[in-house]
Amino acid sequence: MPRRIPEELFAIREMTIDDLAAVFHLGEELFTSDYSSSMYRTWDEYEITTLYNSDNELCVVCERDGEIAGFALGTTVEKQHSSWKYGYLVWIGIRPDLQKLGAGDKLFNEIKQRMVEQGVRMMIVDTDADNEAGIGFFRKQGFDSIQQHVYMTLNLSRARRKRRKG
Ligand SMILES: CC(C)(COP(=O)(O)OP(=O)(O)OC[C@H]1O[C@@H](n2cnc3c(N)ncnc32)[C@H](O)[C@@H]1OP(=O)(O)O)[C@@H](O)C(=O)NCCC(=O)NCCS
């Protein structure tokens, strides 16, 4: 039986500038090249600083015993010719030793509520097709109609080498 931590022991609050380093390092631990072998989604310091600067109300953290246990970073998107406002949950991550204890649920509900307050009508998430935990988690939150997305690469250094030889 997994250890169950009462969910009230996870405190949710808005991310502050003092959290940036801890969130960044936790993201480095979670979003490694194993997490996403493609370069499609890359975790770096600009991800957090950009989201924090543009949508700090949609940057929330979860604490356990005064330490960062997880985070959820989102933004809103408005499309031309559409009255719908979309809420894009860009990153959500929980410390590996505290996963599967309900912290992700709590963070997700907080960011969803904040998006509703901002007039969001549709939430969007994306992740690698083989991220079972992520997909299982999003399904549990009610996401459906998974759409496949094709990601392609073109190695330009090979073409350059050929040109040099020719
Ligand atoms: C995805 C993630 C945020 C879930 O956080 P969590 O705190 O472990 O999730 P919770 O404990 O709140 O779980 C809620 C539900 O999600 C689903 N879920 C969670 N972990 C799962 C897993 N490993 N496999 C399948 N489903 C899972 C379950 O349905 C669970 O409900 P249950 O406990 O009643 O079975 C966490 O696994 C994580 O940080 N993963 C690495 C980063 C990542 O992939 N982020 C998503 C893309 S940005």
The ligand as a Gaussian input file, in Angstrom:
#p B3LYP/6-31G(d) Opt

LIG

0 1
 C        2.039000      13.769000     -13.770000
 C        2.325000      14.164000     -12.313000
 C        2.368000      15.695000     -12.228000
 C        1.185000      13.620000     -11.426000
 O        1.336000      14.153000     -10.125000
 P        0.971000      13.291000      -8.820000
 O        1.028000      14.176000      -7.640000
 O        1.830000      12.096000      -8.801000
 O       -0.524000      12.875000      -9.166000
 P       -1.704000      12.558000      -8.107000
 O       -1.159000      11.781000      -6.968000
 O       -2.433000      13.805000      -7.788000
 O       -2.600000      11.574000      -8.991000
 C       -3.857000      11.922000      -9.487000
 C       -4.275000      10.887000     -10.489000
 O       -3.426000      10.920000     -11.638000
 C       -3.249000       9.573000     -12.148000
 N       -1.834000       9.221000     -12.065000
 C       -0.887000       9.766000     -11.261000
 N        0.301000       9.159000     -11.468000
 C        0.098000       8.233000     -12.412000
 C        0.953000       7.272000     -13.035000
 N        2.261000       7.168000     -12.720000
 N        0.419000       6.465000     -13.988000
 C       -0.890000       6.555000     -14.317000
 N       -1.760000       7.444000     -13.745000
 C       -1.255000       8.258000     -12.803000
 C       -4.075000       8.652000     -11.271000
 O       -5.353000       8.505000     -11.888000
 C       -4.208000       9.457000      -9.975000
 O       -5.398000       9.193000      -9.296000
 P       -5.450000       7.997000      -8.179000
 O       -4.409000       8.343000      -7.160000
 O       -6.839000       8.109000      -7.647000
 O       -5.134000       6.749000      -8.914000
 C        3.655000      13.526000     -11.803000
 O        3.660000      12.156000     -12.129000
 C        4.904000      14.163000     -12.407000
 O        5.434000      15.139000     -11.882000
 N        5.402000      13.574000     -13.526000
 C        6.619000      14.096000     -14.199000
 C        6.337000      15.393000     -14.948000
 C        5.236000      15.231000     -15.986000
 O        5.166000      14.247000     -16.707000
 N        4.370000      16.263000     -16.101000
 C        3.250000      16.255000     -17.045000
 C        3.560000      16.928000     -18.334000
 S        4.055000      18.636000     -18.173000

